[in-house]
Amino acid sequence: MRFLNSSLVRMITALAVLGLFYWGLFVSRRSEMRAEGGLGTLDHTGLTPEESRRLEEQSKVLLDEGRYTESLELTLKLYEVFPSNHIFIRQLADIYDHLGRYDEEAQFWEKYLDHAPQPLEGCPQIGQAYLKAEKEEQALAAFKRCLALDPQSVDGNFYLAHALEMSADFDQALEYYEKGLAVSPNNTDLNVGWARVQFRRGEIAKAKERLRKVLAQSPDNVDALLVMGLICKREDDYAEAKKYLEKGASLSARYVEFHVALADIAEREKDIPEAIRQYNRVLELDPANPEIRARRDALRKFAQ
């Protein structure tokens, strides 16, 4: 009896040791596969490495073909398996952008900044996504987060300054435009932004002087043409204003602000047919604008 018990014990011990050996091999191989980047593992959904790679290739093909809804479905499957993979996260942000789903786009840019080895590559897209979603506070926070990644970034200072300008925080906007200009004094976008903020702060002479310099170097810069036209309109110099505004409108047919300003000048000059024509153009570009439609309709009644 003692002999049988000893044999049984030895057999059980041998099986246990063998089992531990194979378990060690399994764990070791899984660790190696995970270290290779994630796509080489068998995940909880049952995807093999080959299936994962095939899904990735198919999703990219669909994305390149503009089949965003189909690409979204496949990329979400990959993201569920590999939620920290910054490549899939970025692809989802791009897809949501194309689909006009800006809240989701912004959420995935947030994830991208958390997981990407180079989070700055998610800037300024994260802030722009929040702006498209009409979330100004989150956009400002995102642009500040981006600038913190590289405080000397010209683009980072510009996008934060512009967002502050859009929220009517002109003093702060001016501060960041100037920080950007300290790094890149000849940057056109920063100089135009600086002049635009000065104009809104009532510093007309400073704005005009800066814009003249910009237009001397870049005579077709539509943003500079618009601001200069608006300044001349403010000064009641309608003839000069129209030169800048009409040139800008000819260079950028879909820049609605040129037509709004030209319509306003036409009204002030009692040129009702021209005002109606310009307002019609505004409504072609922005058909949901109730104020412009009401103004146009009032002029039509007046002209009858």
Number of C-alpha atoms within 10 A of each C-alpha: 5 7 8 9 10 11 11 12 12 12 12 12 12 12 12 11 12 12 12 12 11 11 12 12 12 12 11 11 13 15 13 14 16 13 12 11 11 18 22 18 21 18 14 8 9 11 18 14 16 13 13 22 15 11 18 18 14 16 24 18 13 16 20 11 10 13 16 20 15 14 23 22 12 18 23 17 17 21 17 13 18 17 14 16 19 22 13 22 27 21 23 25 28 21 24 22 19 16 15 14 15 23 18 19 29 27 17 24 30 19 20 27 21 13 16 18 10 12 17 18 15 19 20 19 21 27 29 22 27 25 19 17 18 13 14 18 14 17 26 22 16 24 26 18 19 27 22 14 14 13 15 15 16 22 19 23 27 26 25 26 31 25 21 23 21 13 13 13 14 19 14 15 25 23 15 22 26 20 20 23 20 12 13 15 13 13 15 20 19 26 24 24 24 27 27 29 26 20 20 14 13 11 13 19 13 14 24 20 12 18 25 15 16 22 18 9 12 14 14 16 17 21 19 28 27 23 24 29 27 24 21 21 20 13 12 13 14 18 12 15 24 20 14 21 26 18 17 24 19 12 13 14 12 15 17 18 15 28 25 20 22 25 26 18 21 20 16 13 12 11 13 18 15 17 26 22 15 22 26 20 18 23 18 12 15 14 12 10 11 11 9 18 17 12 13 22 15 12 17 14 8 9 10 5
